[in-house]
Amino acid sequence: MFLFNSSLPVESPKQPEYTPFGALIARMYWLVLGHIAVILLGVAIFTNQLHYQLLFNLLYLIAAVLCSVARFVDIKYYKGTTTEGEPCTMAHWRRYSIFVAAYAVPLWIAVQVLSRIVHP
């Protein structure tokens, strides 16, 4: 015969936290997809001989800006975290935005200059 001790607290099972789909899209974009898009659009600007130059330049700008926007959305609305699992702050977003600008702008300038040299 089993005796139950009713004085012990009973823990209810924890419900797992689910990450919203929008958070997954935002994180995938600012972590990987956005940077791949920027690089591929840089290659497209370089190899394209002025056929769709304006379009590719605009898409390049949009892809680079969306990296920063996706990071902002992840932090502000989806409780983005650092690699250590700590909550991100706007300081993290500022550093990331500076990083994106620090590689996207020089890359765009280099692609413009090199495409004019290679494809006069």
C-alpha positions in Angstrom: 0.0 0.0 0.0 1.3 3.4 -1.0 1.0 6.4 1.3 0.9 9.9 -0.3 2.4 12.8 1.5 0.2 15.8 0.6 2.5 18.3 2.2 5.1 18.1 -0.6 4.6 20.6 -3.4 3.8 19.1 -6.8 5.5 20.7 -9.8 3.5 21.1 -12.9 5.3 20.2 -16.1 6.8 23.2 -17.8 5.4 24.1 -21.2 8.2 24.5 -23.8 8.6 27.9 -25.2 8.1 28.1 -28.9 9.9 30.6 -31.1 7.5 32.5 -33.4 8.1 32.0 -37.1 8.8 35.7 -37.6 11.6 35.5 -35.1 13.1 32.6 -37.1 12.9 34.5 -40.3 14.4 37.7 -38.8 17.3 35.7 -37.2 18.0 33.7 -40.3 18.1 36.9 -42.4 20.4 39.0 -40.1 22.7 36.0 -39.3 23.1 34.5 -42.8 20.7 35.3 -45.6 21.1 39.0 -45.6 24.9 38.8 -45.8 24.7 36.3 -48.6 22.3 38.6 -50.5 24.7 41.5 -50.1 27.6 39.5 -51.4 25.7 38.0 -54.3 24.3 41.4 -55.3 27.9 42.8 -55.1 28.9 40.1 -57.6 25.9 40.9 -59.8 26.8 44.6 -59.8 30.4 43.7 -60.8 29.5 41.2 -63.6 26.5 43.2 -65.0 27.6 45.6 -67.6 25.1 48.4 -66.9 22.0 46.5 -68.1 20.3 46.5 -64.7 22.8 48.5 -62.7 20.3 50.8 -61.0 18.2 47.8 -60.0 21.1 45.9 -58.5 22.4 48.9 -56.7 19.0 49.5 -55.1 18.6 45.8 -54.2 22.1 45.9 -52.6 21.1 48.9 -50.5 17.8 47.3 -49.5 19.6 44.0 -48.5 22.2 45.8 -46.4 19.6 47.9 -44.6 17.3 45.0 -44.0 20.1 43.2 -42.2 20.0 46.0 -39.6 16.2 46.1 -39.6 16.0 42.4 -39.1 18.4 42.6 -36.1 16.3 45.5 -34.6 13.1 43.5 -35.0 14.7 40.4 -33.4 15.8 42.4 -30.4 12.8 44.7 -30.0 9.9 42.3 -30.7 11.3 38.7 -30.4 13.6 39.0 -27.4 16.8 38.3 -29.3 19.7 37.0 -27.3 23.5 37.0 -27.6 25.5 33.8 -28.3 25.8 33.4 -24.5 22.0 33.5 -24.1 21.8 36.9 -22.5 19.2 39.4 -23.7 20.3 41.8 -26.4 20.2 45.5 -26.0 20.1 48.4 -28.4 23.9 48.7 -27.9 24.2 45.3 -29.6 22.0 46.5 -32.4 24.2 49.7 -32.8 27.4 47.6 -33.0 25.8 45.2 -35.5 24.6 48.1 -37.6 28.0 49.7 -37.6 29.5 46.3 -38.6 27.1 46.0 -41.6 27.8 49.5 -42.7 31.6 49.0 -42.2 31.6 46.1 -44.7 28.7 46.9 -47.0 29.8 50.5 -48.0 33.5 49.7 -48.8 32.4 46.6 -50.6 29.9 48.6 -52.7 32.6 51.2 -53.5 35.1 48.5 -54.4 32.6 46.8 -56.7 31.7 50.1 -58.4 35.4 51.0 -59.0 36.4 47.5 -60.1 33.4 47.1 -62.5 34.3 50.4 -64.2 37.9 49.3 -64.6 37.1 45.8 -65.9 34.1 46.8 -67.9 34.9 50.3 -69.2 
